[in-house]
Amino acid sequence: MRVEEAIRQKKAGVQAEGAGEARSLDENRLPELKAAVRERIIEQNKKDQRLLSQPERLRQVIWKVLEEEGDSRFGHLILTLEEKRGMVEEIVQQLVGYGIIDPLVKNEQITEIMINGIERIFIEEKGKMRLALSEKGVPLQFESEAELLHLIEKIVAPINRKVDESDPIVDARLADGSRVNVVIRPISLGGPIVTIRKFPENPYNMQQLVELGALSPEIAEWLEKLVQARYNIVVSGGTGSGKTTFLNALSMFIPQTERVITVEDAAELKVTHIENLVRLETRPPNVEGKGAITIRDLVRTALRMRPDRIVVGEVRGGEAVDMLQAMNTGHDGSLTTGHANSARDMLSRLETMVLMSGLELPLPAIRRQIASAVEIIVHLGRLRDGSRKVLQICEIRDYRDGEIECIDLFRWKMEGTDEDGRLRGRLVPTGEAVLQMEKWLSHGFSEEMFAAWAREAGEQPC
């Protein structure tokens, strides 16, 4: 319980008991007291920069400063020991954590934190969205817009960015890799908006995704063989469908002897088993609008670094043409993701992104390049019960009659709901077999092996 809540309850109790003016409990001065203590601690940290890295000592210093400020400037505020302890913990969270949302950031079950102004904080937990509540079941709220802006400044400071009226939209990330988007006034009419997309500290592997019902064991094993055989794979899906998580799981199948270069807008992938791993991350422009390093810059650089494979977190624009060229010039087994509503929509998105590169290529040439580069598209979706599933797997075969041949190998088939309301279904084989078997066979896998897996996969619910 925050100090303000405790005081409000205490005031109500005092009035109910008719105790009168026994204590002056001016809760409106509490934010001022906390701000004064916080400013003094920040000043002390400038002299002793180890202070914020020593939590127990920090608590002792905060307690001492709180006592001093209470005696000198806020003598009318009479707080109990419990209230002072609560205030000390809040100040600690503000200085070394993320204030009132610090427990939400540390909760591994929460995948999204959405701050809509100072009074509304929503979270997504286990696929369900709800209001963020305190331990007492009270909706979490910031004391003031200044407190929320202080949190925003703390988030964007490590990337050397500043949020103000001239630059009211900023993308950043937390130290754990969580992705952050910030929008403030005047763009946001209801006050500062902060959206935090969290990623697990220990990313899901394919076995865990199987256990969660995202796909069947047979499909997972087949995808493992495709990665090992160096097929170029694109993972598509809508926002929040689990593309990055799935890409990370696929990346774990890459042989550890290969040299892998990852290219990301914000470092989210955690490919821990590769020894010869190079991680590249984009850089936003500075306050003068200069110094930006884009995904396209990094993909071009990666091509000069002798990679066996390139893994691009997500293609959104002109970098698609460089990614396709990499897939077409000896970097087989490259992986990436993209936003799309279906596998075929992903092909249209790739066409559009190549056109965004500024190269004046005719549409037939673009489609030929896509058909030659991309071999498999795995499409993910988030169902109405909050679960994330593999809904479609397609093979890109050739460019014929002005169109890219995109053939469904597996499609999701709905089979109803279980007693807990969760959707049941399975990936059903369409009867089509992979025609591009050269990589498969050259890696030592038999054509009969794939046919057997396709039959078994169609019988497994997920």
C-alpha positions as CSV (number, residue, x, y, z in Angstrom):
1,M,0.0,0.0,0.0
2,R,1.3,3.4,-0.9
3,V,1.7,6.1,1.8
4,E,-1.1,8.2,0.3
5,E,-3.6,5.3,0.5
6,A,-2.6,4.6,4.2
7,I,-3.1,8.2,5.1
8,R,-6.5,8.5,3.4
9,Q,-7.6,5.4,5.4
10,K,-6.2,6.9,8.6
11,K,-8.0,10.2,8.0
12,A,-11.3,8.4,7.5
13,G,-10.7,6.4,10.7
14,V,-9.8,9.5,12.7
15,Q,-13.0,11.2,11.5
16,A,-15.1,8.2,12.3
17,E,-13.8,8.0,15.8
18,G,-14.2,11.7,16.4
19,A,-10.6,12.0,17.4
20,G,-10.5,15.5,15.9
21,E,-7.2,17.1,14.9
22,A,-5.0,14.6,16.7
23,R,-2.6,14.6,13.7
24,S,-2.1,16.8,10.7
25,L,-2.2,14.5,7.7
26,D,-1.8,16.7,4.7
27,E,-1.4,14.1,2.0
28,N,-1.0,16.9,-0.6
29,R,2.4,17.7,0.7
30,L,3.7,14.1,0.5
31,P,4.8,14.3,-3.2
32,E,6.7,17.5,-2.3
33,L,8.4,15.7,0.6
34,K,9.4,12.7,-1.5
35,A,10.6,15.0,-4.3
36,A,12.8,16.9,-1.8
37,V,14.3,13.7,-0.5
38,R,14.9,12.3,-4.0
39,E,16.6,15.5,-5.1
40,R,19.0,15.4,-2.1
41,I,19.8,11.7,-2.8
42,I,20.6,12.5,-6.4
43,E,22.9,15.3,-5.3
44,Q,24.7,12.9,-2.9
45,N,25.0,10.3,-5.7
46,K,26.9,12.8,-7.8
47,K,29.5,12.9,-5.1
48,D,29.4,9.2,-4.3
49,Q,28.4,7.4,-7.5
50,R,28.3,4.0,-5.8
51,L,25.4,5.0,-3.7
52,L,22.6,3.9,-6.1
53,S,24.4,0.5,-6.6
54,Q,24.2,-0.3,-2.8
55,P,20.5,-0.8,-2.0
56,E,20.9,-1.3,1.8
57,R,23.1,1.7,2.3
58,L,20.8,3.7,0.0
59,R,17.8,2.9,2.2
60,Q,19.8,4.1,5.3
61,V,20.7,7.3,3.6
62,I,17.1,7.9,2.4
63,W,15.8,7.3,5.9
64,K,18.3,9.8,7.4
65,V,17.4,12.4,4.7
66,L,13.7,11.8,5.3
67,E,14.1,12.4,9.0
68,E,16.0,15.6,8.3
69,E,13.5,16.9,5.8
70,G,10.6,16.0,8.0
71,D,12.0,17.8,11.0
72,S,13.1,21.0,9.1
73,R,10.5,21.6,6.4
74,F,7.7,19.2,6.9
75,G,7.2,19.1,10.6
76,H,3.4,19.2,10.3
77,L,3.5,15.8,8.6
78,I,3.5,13.2,11.4
79,L,4.2,9.8,9.9
80,T,4.3,6.4,11.5
81,L,7.3,4.1,11.2
82,E,5.3,1.9,8.7
83,E,4.5,4.9,6.6
84,K,8.2,6.1,6.6
85,R,9.3,2.6,5.5
86,G,6.8,2.6,2.7
87,M,8.0,6.0,1.6
88,V,11.6,4.9,1.7
89,E,10.8,1.9,-0.6
90,E,8.9,4.1,-3.0
91,I,11.9,6.4,-3.3
92,V,14.3,3.4,-3.8
93,Q,12.1,2.1,-6.6
94,Q,12.1,5.6,-8.2
95,L,15.9,5.9,-8.0
96,V,17.1,2.4,-8.9
97,G,13.9,0.8,-10.4
98,Y,10.9,2.0,-12.3
99,G,8.7,3.5,-9.6
100,I,5.3,2.0,-9.1
101,I,5.6,-0.2,-12.2
102,D,8.9,-1.8,-11.0
103,P,7.1,-4.9,-9.7
104,L,5.3,-5.2,-13.1
105,V,8.6,-5.0,-15.0
106,K,10.1,-7.7,-12.8
107,N,7.0,-10.0,-13.1
108,E,7.9,-12.6,-15.8
109,Q,4.3,-13.5,-16.3
110,I,3.5,-10.0,-17.6
111,T,4.3,-9.5,-21.3
112,E,3.0,-6.0,-21.9
113,I,2.7,-2.8,-19.7
114,M,0.5,0.0,-21.1
115,I,0.5,3.3,-19.2
116,N,-2.4,5.6,-20.4
117,G,-1.7,8.8,-18.5
118,I,-1.3,8.9,-14.7
119,E,-4.5,7.1,-13.8
120,R,-4.8,4.1,-16.1
121,I,-2.2,1.3,-16.2
122,F,-3.0,-1.9,-18.1
123,I,-1.1,-5.1,-18.3
124,E,-1.2,-8.2,-20.5
125,E,-0.7,-11.4,-18.4
126,K,-1.0,-14.9,-19.9
127,G,-2.6,-13.5,-23.0
128,K,-5.3,-11.5,-21.1
129,M,-5.5,-7.7,-20.7
130,R,-6.5,-6.1,-17.4
131,L,-6.0,-3.1,-15.1
132,A,-2.8,-3.2,-13.1
133,L,-3.6,-3.6,-9.4
134,S,-1.5,-3.2,-6.2
135,E,-1.1,-5.9,-3.6
136,K,-4.3,-4.6,-1.9
137,G,-6.3,-4.8,-5.2
138,V,-6.3,-1.0,-5.7
139,P,-5.6,0.2,-9.3
140,L,-2.0,1.5,-9.7
141,Q,-1.8,5.2,-10.4
142,F,1.0,7.8,-10.6
143,E,0.8,10.7,-8.1
144,S,1.3,13.3,-10.8
145,E,2.3,13.8,-14.4
146,A,5.7,15.0,-13.2
147,E,6.3,11.5,-11.6
148,L,5.5,9.8,-14.9
149,L,7.7,12.2,-16.8
150,H,10.5,11.5,-14.4
151,L,10.1,7.7,-15.2
152,I,10.2,8.5,-18.9
153,E,13.4,10.5,-18.6
154,K,15.0,7.6,-16.7
155,I,14.0,5.2,-19.5
156,V,15.3,7.3,-22.4
157,A,18.4,8.7,-20.7
158,P,20.6,5.6,-21.4
159,I,20.1,6.0,-25.2
160,N,20.9,9.7,-25.1
161,R,17.5,10.8,-26.1
162,K,15.3,13.6,-24.8
163,V,11.5,13.7,-24.8
164,D,9.9,17.2,-25.1
165,E,7.4,19.1,-27.1
166,S,9.7,19.3,-30.1
167,D,10.3,15.5,-30.0
168,P,7.3,14.0,-28.4
169,I,7.6,10.4,-29.8
170,V,10.5,8.2,-28.8
171,D,11.4,4.5,-29.1
172,A,13.7,3.1,-26.4
173,R,14.4,-0.1,-24.6
174,L,15.1,-1.2,-21.0
175,A,18.3,-2.8,-19.8
176,D,16.7,-6.3,-20.0
177,G,15.8,-5.7,-23.7
178,S,12.2,-4.8,-23.3
179,R,10.9,-2.5,-26.0
180,V,9.5,0.9,-25.0
181,N,7.4,3.4,-26.9
182,V,6.8,6.9,-25.4
183,V,4.3,9.5,-26.6
184,I,3.8,12.8,-24.6
185,R,1.8,16.0,-25.0
186,P,0.9,17.7,-27.3
187,I,0.6,14.6,-29.4
188,S,-1.1,12.6,-26.6
189,L,-4.1,14.6,-25.4
190,G,-4.6,12.5,-22.2
191,G,-1.0,12.9,-20.9
192,P,2.1,10.7,-21.4
193,I,1.6,7.3,-22.9
194,V,4.2,4.5,-22.3
195,T,4.0,1.1,-23.9
196,I,6.5,-1.6,-22.7
197,R,6.7,-4.8,-24.7
198,K,8.6,-7.3,-22.4
199,F,10.6,-10.3,-23.4
200,P,11.5,-13.2,-21.1
201,E,14.9,-13.2,-19.6
202,N,15.2,-16.9,-20.6
203,P,13.6,-17.0,-24.0
204,Y,11.2,-19.9,-24.9
205,N,12.8,-22.7,-26.8
206,M,10.8,-24.8,-29.3
207,Q,10.0,-27.5,-26.8
208,Q,8.4,-25.0,-24.5
209,L,6.3,-23.6,-27.4
210,V,5.2,-27.1,-28.1
211,E,4.1,-27.5,-24.5
212,L,2.2,-24.2,-24.7
213,G,0.3,-25.6,-27.8
214,A,1.8,-23.3,-30.4
215,L,2.6,-26.2,-32.7
216,S,2.9,-30.0,-32.6
217,P,6.2,-31.9,-31.8
218,E,6.3,-33.3,-35.3
219,I,6.1,-29.8,-36.9
220,A,8.7,-28.5,-34.5
221,E,11.1,-31.3,-35.4
222,W,10.4,-30.8,-39.1
223,L,11.2,-27.0,-38.7
224,E,14.4,-27.9,-36.9
225,K,15.5,-30.0,-39.9
226,L,14.6,-27.1,-42.3
227,V,16.8,-24.7,-40.3
228,Q,19.7,-27.2,-40.2
229,A,19.3,-27.8,-44.0
230,R,19.7,-24.0,-44.5
231,Y,16.3,-23.1,-45.8
232,N,15.5,-19.4,-45.9
233,I,12.6,-18.8,-43.6
234,V,10.3,-15.8,-43.0
235,V,8.1,-15.7,-39.9
236,S,5.0,-13.6,-40.4
237,G,2.2,-12.5,-38.2
238,G,0.3,-9.6,-36.7
239,T,1.4,-7.5,-33.7
240,G,1.7,-9.6,-30.5
241,S,1.5,-12.9,-32.4
242,G,4.9,-14.1,-31.0
243,K,7.1,-13.6,-34.1
244,T,10.2,-12.6,-32.2
245,T,9.8,-15.4,-29.7
246,F,9.3,-17.9,-32.5
247,L,12.3,-16.5,-34.4
248,N,14.5,-16.9,-31.3
249,A,13.3,-20.5,-30.9
250,L,14.1,-21.2,-34.6
251,S,17.6,-19.6,-34.1
252,M,18.4,-22.2,-31.4
253,F,18.4,-24.8,-34.2
254,I,21.3,-23.2,-36.0
255,P,24.5,-25.3,-35.7
256,Q,26.8,-23.8,-33.1
257,T,29.8,-24.0,-35.4
258,E,28.4,-21.4,-37.8
259,R,29.1,-17.6,-37.8
260,V,25.8,-15.8,-37.2
261,I,25.1,-12.1,-37.4
262,T,21.9,-10.8,-35.8
263,V,20.5,-7.4,-36.9
264,E,17.8,-5.8,-34.8
265,D,16.1,-2.5,-34.3
266,A,16.2,-3.2,-30.5
267,A,18.3,-6.1,-29.2
268,E,15.6,-8.7,-28.3
269,L,17.0,-12.0,-29.7
270,K,19.0,-14.2,-27.3
271,V,21.0,-16.7,-29.3
272,T,23.1,-18.1,-26.5
273,H,24.5,-21.3,-28.0
274,I,26.5,-19.7,-30.9
275,E,30.1,-19.1,-30.2
276,N,30.9,-17.0,-33.3
277,L,28.0,-14.6,-32.8
278,V,27.9,-10.9,-33.8
279,R,25.0,-8.8,-32.5
280,L,24.2,-5.5,-34.3
281,E,21.6,-3.0,-33.2
282,T,20.3,0.2,-34.8
283,R,21.0,3.6,-33.4
284,P,18.4,6.5,-33.5
285,P,19.4,10.0,-34.4
286,N,20.7,12.3,-31.7
287,V,19.0,15.5,-30.6
288,E,20.3,17.2,-33.7
289,G,18.7,14.6,-35.9
290,K,22.1,13.1,-37.0
291,G,24.0,9.9,-36.5
292,A,21.2,7.4,-37.1
293,I,22.2,3.9,-38.1
294,T,19.3,2.0,-39.8
295,I,18.5,-1.7,-40.2
296,R,19.5,-1.3,-43.9
297,D,22.9,0.1,-42.9
298,L,23.5,-2.9,-40.6
299,V,22.4,-5.5,-43.1
300,R,24.8,-4.1,-45.7
301,T,27.6,-4.1,-43.1
302,A,26.7,-7.7,-42.1
303,L,27.2,-8.9,-45.6
304,R,30.9,-7.7,-45.4
305,M,31.5,-9.6,-42.1
306,R,31.7,-13.1,-43.6
307,P,28.4,-14.5,-42.1
308,D,27.2,-18.0,-42.6
309,R,23.7,-16.8,-41.7
310,I,22.1,-13.4,-41.1
311,V,19.1,-13.2,-38.7
312,V,17.1,-10.0,-39.0
313,G,14.8,-9.3,-36.1
314,E,12.2,-7.7,-38.4
315,V,12.1,-6.2,-41.9
316,R,10.0,-3.1,-42.1
317,G,11.3,-1.1,-45.0
318,G,14.0,-0.8,-47.6
319,E,16.3,-3.2,-45.8
320,A,14.1,-6.0,-47.3
321,V,16.0,-5.7,-50.6
322,D,19.3,-6.2,-48.9
323,M,17.9,-9.2,-47.0
324,L,16.7,-10.8,-50.2
325,Q,20.0,-10.2,-51.8
326,A,21.8,-11.9,-48.9
327,M,19.5,-14.9,-49.3
328,N,20.2,-15.0,-53.0
329,T,24.0,-14.6,-52.7
330,G,25.2,-17.6,-50.6
331,H,23.8,-16.7,-47.2
332,D,21.4,-19.7,-47.1
333,G,19.6,-20.4,-43.9
334,S,18.9,-16.7,-43.1
335,L,15.9,-15.9,-40.9
336,T,13.7,-12.9,-40.4
337,T,10.2,-11.8,-39.4
338,G,7.6,-9.4,-40.8
339,H,4.1,-8.0,-40.1
340,A,1.4,-9.6,-42.2
341,N,-2.1,-11.1,-42.0
342,S,-1.2,-14.2,-43.9
343,A,1.7,-15.8,-45.7
344,R,0.5,-14.4,-49.1
345,D,0.1,-10.9,-47.5
346,M,3.8,-11.3,-46.4
347,L,4.8,-11.6,-50.0
348,S,2.9,-8.4,-50.9
349,R,4.5,-6.6,-47.9
350,L,8.0,-7.7,-49.2
351,E,7.2,-6.3,-52.6
352,T,6.1,-3.0,-51.0
353,M,9.2,-2.9,-48.8
354,V,11.6,-3.4,-51.8
355,L,9.9,-0.5,-53.5
356,M,10.5,1.6,-50.4
357,S,14.3,1.0,-50.9
358,G,14.3,3.6,-53.7
359,L,15.5,1.2,-56.3
360,E,13.6,1.6,-59.5
361,L,13.0,-2.1,-60.1
362,P,10.1,-3.4,-62.2
363,L,7.6,-5.5,-60.3
364,P,8.4,-8.7,-62.2
365,A,12.1,-8.4,-61.2
366,I,11.1,-7.8,-57.5
367,R,8.8,-10.9,-57.5
368,R,11.5,-13.1,-59.2
369,Q,13.9,-12.0,-56.5
370,I,11.4,-12.8,-53.7
371,A,10.6,-16.2,-55.2
372,S,14.3,-17.1,-55.5
373,A,15.2,-15.9,-52.0
374,V,12.4,-17.0,-49.7
375,E,11.6,-20.7,-49.4
376,I,9.4,-21.1,-46.4
377,I,6.9,-18.8,-44.6
378,V,5.7,-19.7,-41.2
379,H,2.6,-17.6,-40.3
380,L,1.6,-17.1,-36.6
381,G,-1.6,-15.8,-35.1
382,R,-3.0,-14.8,-31.8
383,L,-6.4,-16.4,-31.3
384,R,-9.4,-14.9,-29.4
385,D,-8.5,-16.9,-26.2
386,G,-5.1,-15.1,-26.1
387,S,-3.1,-18.2,-27.3
388,R,-0.5,-17.9,-30.0
389,K,-0.4,-20.6,-32.7
390,V,1.3,-21.5,-35.9
391,L,-1.6,-21.1,-38.4
392,Q,0.0,-21.7,-41.7
393,I,3.2,-23.0,-43.3
394,C,3.8,-22.3,-47.0
395,E,6.4,-23.1,-49.6
396,I,7.5,-20.4,-52.0
397,R,8.2,-22.2,-55.2
398,D,8.6,-20.1,-58.3
399,Y,7.5,-17.1,-60.3
400,R,5.0,-18.0,-62.9
401,D,2.5,-16.0,-65.0
402,G,3.4,-12.8,-63.3
403,E,2.7,-14.2,-59.7
404,I,4.7,-15.8,-57.0
405,E,3.7,-19.4,-56.4
406,C,2.9,-19.7,-52.7
407,I,1.6,-23.2,-51.8
408,D,0.2,-24.1,-48.4
409,L,1.8,-27.1,-46.8
410,F,-0.1,-26.9,-43.5
411,R,-3.2,-25.0,-42.4
412,W,-4.7,-24.5,-38.9
413,K,-8.1,-26.3,-38.5
414,M,-10.3,-25.2,-35.6
415,E,-11.9,-28.1,-33.7
416,G,-13.9,-26.3,-30.9
417,T,-13.1,-25.3,-27.3
418,D,-12.2,-27.3,-24.2
419,E,-13.8,-27.1,-20.8
420,D,-11.6,-24.1,-19.8
421,G,-12.7,-22.1,-22.9
422,R,-9.4,-22.6,-24.8
423,L,-9.5,-23.1,-28.5
424,R,-8.6,-26.5,-29.8
425,G,-7.3,-27.3,-33.3
426,R,-4.4,-28.7,-35.3
427,L,-2.2,-28.0,-38.2
428,V,-3.6,-30.1,-41.1
429,P,-1.4,-31.1,-44.1
430,T,-2.8,-30.0,-47.4
431,G,-1.4,-32.9,-49.3
432,E,1.2,-30.8,-50.9
433,A,4.9,-31.8,-50.5
434,V,7.9,-29.6,-50.5
435,L,9.2,-29.5,-54.1
436,Q,12.5,-27.8,-53.3
437,M,14.2,-30.8,-51.8
438,E,17.9,-30.1,-52.9
439,K,18.9,-28.6,-49.5
440,W,16.9,-31.3,-47.7
441,L,18.6,-34.2,-49.5
442,S,22.1,-32.7,-49.5
443,H,21.9,-32.4,-45.8
444,G,21.4,-36.1,-45.5
445,F,17.6,-36.1,-44.8
446,S,15.5,-38.5,-46.9
447,E,12.3,-37.6,-48.8
448,E,10.5,-40.4,-47.1
449,M,11.4,-38.9,-43.7
450,F,9.6,-35.7,-44.6
451,A,6.5,-37.5,-46.0
452,A,6.2,-39.5,-42.7
453,W,6.4,-36.4,-40.6
454,A,3.8,-34.6,-42.7
455,R,1.3,-37.5,-42.1
456,E,2.0,-37.7,-38.3
457,A,1.8,-33.9,-37.9
458,G,-1.6,-33.8,-39.3
459,E,-2.9,-36.2,-36.6
460,Q,-1.6,-34.2,-33.6
461,P,-3.8,-31.6,-31.9
462,C,-2.2,-28.3,-30.8
